[in-house]
Amino acid sequence: MVTDSEHLREARLVFYQEDVDRINAVLNDFLKLSDSKCNILIDKEGHMVTKAGTTGDINLQSVAALVAGSYAATREMARLLGEEEFSVLFHQGKKDSIQLTLVGDRTLLATVFDERTTIGMVRLYAKEASDKLAKIFKDILSRPPRPNSGLGDDFSKSAKGALDFFFVDE
């Protein structure tokens, strides 16, 4: 039996530059509409995919890992309460707040904002951004694989020949 996490590992998304450009356009629109400080797209394993906005001296890799951990813990709490998962998490601070929004079944959108906006504005536009991002991910999953743009057979044969030449037994 294949579990959900095994299925996700097998169906990894491969992002090309045009995918990242489309994602960044959604994140930048969301940034402007919500008046948030920054948006960080993170996979559920804690790796940053891309970001938009001003992050200052924030260590984004640490934030990405902590967001994924926070989401995993909250998912278990939801399960204990009889929910499949919670799709939105919110943490409020004195200066800055962060909202975590589940996007599809594999990514989280972390939105950092301050007093320039409200949680209501962030939630409203986060839902719209999440829907747009989910469509992009669906498009990525449904496209046929691109031909291997690797080095090809000729290079492999040439490299093998060169290695054989350098490592001959004398």
Order of alpha helices (4+ residues) and beta strands (2+ residues): alpha-alpha-beta-beta-alpha-beta-beta-beta-alpha-alpha
